[in-house]
Amino acid sequence: MTIAFIGAGNMAGSLIRGLKTSGTPAGHIVAADPAQAQLNALANLGIKTTTDNAVAVDTADIVVLAIKPQITGSVLQQLPPLKRHQLVISIVAGIDMRSLQDWLPNEQPIVRCMPNTPALLGAGITGLFANSSVNDAQRQEAQDILNGVGSSVWVAEETQLDAVTAVSGSGPAYYFLLMESMVASARALGLDADTSRKLVAETARGAALMACEPDADPATLRRNVTSPGGTTEAALNVMQEQGLPTTVENALKAAKDRAEALALEFGSDA
Ligand SMILES: NC(=O)c1ccc[n+]([C@@H]2O[C@H](COP(=O)([O-])OP(=O)(O)OC[C@H]3O[C@@H](n4cnc5c(N)ncnc54)[C@H](OP(=O)(O)O)[C@@H]3O)[C@@H](O)[C@H]2O)c1
């Protein structure tokens, strides 16, 4: 099984490290990028590299697209026609399945993915959607590659990938904003910057670990730590009264709408 990466940037580097950790031999991985400096950064992983995308895909069983949305159409149209058995995995944000199919040969098996930034630390979560040409073995291969940088969920409809984008794709930034606000508030309450940052980040880590336990339910976790008349209840009452749930709902809707609009901006109809 040979895996070719088109684009050797941050996400490709993380996916390649994940593959190696899970046992894929370096000799079975090739990365293509016009920037030799990007390829040099991956040289210590022992993989094959090339500045020619066509060379990378020639003998590949799987082709992973890890390039920017703006250039995806031209890169795919310049590739030699892929063979029917070659699975294409796209992690390109905002390029929909119809555009990928327009730019690739008919009935090419394609898995479209939406990973998120914590994948760079092996702690990502990815939404995956397969077209009807993808067989069961290829679904498993795509899932295995993305699970190398965290975990994954399949969606049955492509429109659900826009919801995944709104929840987990953009989600890390929502938590960063909350943490930023908490750090500022901690400082206003008299704590120094380092202490504030550490308290906030470690609290986020601890809460996330509890929420990631099997069968954990955020509402139950919240109730369990909220004593009547206590400090947590005082804070949560302010958040509820000042409309935090409605703000979150509107924010995620805005992100989903923007994901739909971006697909039109960079897609094959643009
Ligand atoms: N990073 C994330 O957290 C994240 C999350 C979800 C989705 N994504 C998606 O993943 C994709 C890659 O993101 P990234 O963060 O890895 O970006 P990146 O670090 O900029 O990597 C893209 C790489 O593609 C190279 N490239 C440019 N033109 C090329 C060509 N014609 N052929 C082959 N390679 C070419 C770029 O080289 P130059 O730098 O020289 O242009 C760069 O090394 C994007 O579509 C992004 O939307 C990323």
The ligand as an SDF file (V2000), in Angstrom:
LIG
                    3D

 48 52  0  0  0  0  0  0  0  0999 V2000
   -4.1090   23.1010    9.4990 N   0  0  0  0  0  0  0  0  0  0  0  0
   -5.3090   22.7340    9.9500 C   0  0  0  0  0  0  0  0  0  0  0  0
   -5.5910   22.7420   11.1440 O   0  0  0  0  0  0  0  0  0  0  0  0
   -6.3910   22.2780    8.9860 C   0  0  0  0  0  0  0  0  0  0  0  0
   -7.6320   21.8430    9.4910 C   0  0  0  0  0  0  0  0  0  0  0  0
   -8.5990   21.3990    8.5940 C   0  0  0  0  0  0  0  0  0  0  0  0
   -8.3580   21.4090    7.2390 C   0  0  0  0  0  0  0  0  0  0  0  0
   -7.1460   21.8600    6.7780 N   0  0  0  0  0  0  0  0  0  0  0  0
   -6.9300   21.8920    5.3290 C   0  0  0  0  0  0  0  0  0  0  0  0
   -5.8000   21.1150    5.0110 O   0  0  0  0  0  0  0  0  0  0  0  0
   -5.1830   21.6680    3.8600 C   0  0  0  0  0  0  0  0  0  0  0  0
   -3.6980   21.8150    4.1540 C   0  0  0  0  0  0  0  0  0  0  0  0
   -3.5520   22.6810    5.2870 O   0  0  0  0  0  0  0  0  0  0  0  0
   -2.1240   22.9530    5.9370 P   0  0  0  0  0  0  0  0  0  0  0  0
   -2.3700   23.6600    7.2000 O   0  0  0  0  0  0  0  0  0  0  0  0
   -1.3150   21.7120    5.9080 O   0  0  0  0  0  0  0  0  0  0  0  0
   -1.5430   23.9990    4.8370 O   0  0  0  0  0  0  0  0  0  0  0  0
   -0.0230   24.2720    4.4680 P   0  0  0  0  0  0  0  0  0  0  0  0
    0.8460   24.0580    5.6410 O   0  0  0  0  0  0  0  0  0  0  0  0
    0.0010   25.6070    3.7760 O   0  0  0  0  0  0  0  0  0  0  0  0
    0.2940   23.1190    3.3910 O   0  0  0  0  0  0  0  0  0  0  0  0
   -0.0530   23.1890    2.0340 C   0  0  0  0  0  0  0  0  0  0  0  0
    1.1880   22.7940    1.2450 C   0  0  0  0  0  0  0  0  0  0  0  0
    0.8490   22.6730   -0.1340 O   0  0  0  0  0  0  0  0  0  0  0  0
    1.9660   23.1840   -0.8690 C   0  0  0  0  0  0  0  0  0  0  0  0
    1.6550   23.4600   -2.2550 N   0  0  0  0  0  0  0  0  0  0  0  0
    1.4320   24.6670   -2.8630 C   0  0  0  0  0  0  0  0  0  0  0  0
    1.2240   24.4900   -4.1710 N   0  0  0  0  0  0  0  0  0  0  0  0
    1.3100   23.1470   -4.4090 C   0  0  0  0  0  0  0  0  0  0  0  0
    1.1740   22.3530   -5.5790 C   0  0  0  0  0  0  0  0  0  0  0  0
    0.9020   22.8890   -6.7750 N   0  0  0  0  0  0  0  0  0  0  0  0
    1.3360   21.0190   -5.4650 N   0  0  0  0  0  0  0  0  0  0  0  0
    1.5950   20.4350   -4.2740 C   0  0  0  0  0  0  0  0  0  0  0  0
    1.7220   21.1540   -3.1280 N   0  0  0  0  0  0  0  0  0  0  0  0
    1.5650   22.4880   -3.1870 C   0  0  0  0  0  0  0  0  0  0  0  0
    2.3210   24.4140   -0.0770 C   0  0  0  0  0  0  0  0  0  0  0  0
    3.5680   24.9310   -0.4490 O   0  0  0  0  0  0  0  0  0  0  0  0
    3.8080   26.5420   -0.2520 P   0  0  0  0  0  0  0  0  0  0  0  0
    3.7640   26.7970    1.2120 O   0  0  0  0  0  0  0  0  0  0  0  0
    5.1430   26.7480   -0.8630 O   0  0  0  0  0  0  0  0  0  0  0  0
    2.6860   27.2190   -1.0000 O   0  0  0  0  0  0  0  0  0  0  0  0
    2.3010   23.8390    1.3320 C   0  0  0  0  0  0  0  0  0  0  0  0
    3.5210   23.2120    1.6550 O   0  0  0  0  0  0  0  0  0  0  0  0
   -5.8700   22.9790    3.5530 C   0  0  0  0  0  0  0  0  0  0  0  0
   -6.7830   22.8350    2.4860 O   0  0  0  0  0  0  0  0  0  0  0  0
   -6.6210   23.2830    4.8190 C   0  0  0  0  0  0  0  0  0  0  0  0
   -7.8100   23.9850    4.5530 O   0  0  0  0  0  0  0  0  0  0  0  0
   -6.1650   22.2820    7.6230 C   0  0  0  0  0  0  0  0  0  0  0  0
  1  2  1  0
  2  3  2  0
  2  4  1  0
  4  5  1  0
  4 48  2  0
  5  6  2  0
  6  7  1  0
  7  8  2  0
  8  9  1  0
  8 48  1  0
  9 10  1  0
  9 46  1  0
 10 11  1  0
 11 12  1  0
 11 44  1  0
 12 13  1  0
 13 14  1  0
 14 15  2  0
 14 16  1  0
 14 17  1  0
 17 18  1  0
 18 19  2  0
 18 20  1  0
 18 21  1  0
 21 22  1  0
 22 23  1  0
 23 24  1  0
 23 42  1  0
 24 25  1  0
 25 26  1  0
 25 36  1  0
 26 27  1  0
 26 35  1  0
 27 28  2  0
 28 29  1  0
 29 30  1  0
 29 35  2  0
 30 31  1  0
 30 32  2  0
 32 33  1  0
 33 34  2  0
 34 35  1  0
 36 37  1  0
 36 42  1  0
 37 38  1  0
 38 39  2  0
 38 40  1  0
 38 41  1  0
 42 43  1  0
 44 45  1  0
 44 46  1  0
 46 47  1  0
M  CHG  2   8   1  16  -1
M  END
$$$$
